[in-house]
Amino acid sequence: MKIDKKKTIITAIAIAVGLIIGFAYWRFIGCTSGTCPLTSNWYSTTLLGGVFGYLISDSFNSRRKKTELESQTEG
């Protein structure tokens, strides 16, 4: 199995950005009453941001792979 370095770097950057955005969301917008299950704790919101970052990067990587496969079959 070949590891694609570019895909790995993009995924790592997207996860890091997601973690930062998740933490910023908790810090500036999050639930102040403490009754919101996802946004009352900094770690749950940060983790959720990282998961969203991964999912977004994976969707872009899948789209790129699909485009590469289509170009290989045409030429």
C-alpha positions in Angstrom: 0.0 0.0 0.0 1.5 3.3 -1.1 1.2 6.3 1.3 0.4 9.5 -0.4 2.5 12.2 1.3 0.5 15.1 -0.1 -2.8 13.6 1.1 -1.4 13.0 4.6 -0.1 16.5 4.9 -3.4 18.0 3.7 -5.3 15.8 6.1 -3.1 16.8 9.0 -3.5 20.5 8.2 -7.2 20.2 7.9 -7.5 18.4 11.3 -5.3 21.0 12.9 -7.4 23.8 11.5 -10.6 22.0 12.6 -9.2 21.7 16.1 -8.4 25.4 16.2 -11.8 26.4 14.9 -13.5 24.0 17.4 -11.6 25.5 20.3 -12.3 29.1 19.1 -15.9 28.2 18.8 -16.0 27.0 22.4 -14.0 30.1 23.6 -16.0 32.8 21.8 -19.5 31.4 21.1 -19.9 28.2 23.2 -22.5 27.4 25.8 -22.2 29.6 28.9 -24.8 27.9 31.0 -23.1 24.5 30.9 -26.2 22.6 29.8 -25.2 22.1 26.2 -23.6 18.6 25.8 -21.3 19.4 22.9 -20.3 23.0 23.5 -20.1 23.2 27.3 -16.6 21.5 27.4 -13.6 22.8 25.5 -12.3 19.3 24.7 -15.6 18.0 23.2 -15.9 21.1 20.9 -12.3 20.9 20.0 -12.5 17.2 19.2 -15.7 17.8 17.1 -13.8 20.5 15.1 -11.0 18.0 14.4 -13.5 15.4 13.2 -15.1 17.9 10.9 -11.7 19.0 9.6 -10.9 15.3 8.8 -14.2 14.8 7.1 -13.8 17.9 4.9 -10.3 16.9 3.9 -11.3 13.4 3.2 -14.1 14.6 0.9 -11.6 16.8 -1.0 -9.1 14.0 -1.3 -11.8 11.6 -2.5 -12.9 14.1 -5.2 -9.2 14.5 -6.3 -8.7 10.8 -6.5 -11.9 10.4 -8.6 -10.7 13.1 -11.0 -7.3 11.4 -11.3 -8.9 8.1 -12.1 -11.2 9.7 -14.7 -8.3 11.4 -16.4 -6.3 8.1 -16.5 -9.1 6.2 -18.2 -9.6 9.0 -20.8 -6.0 9.2 -21.9 
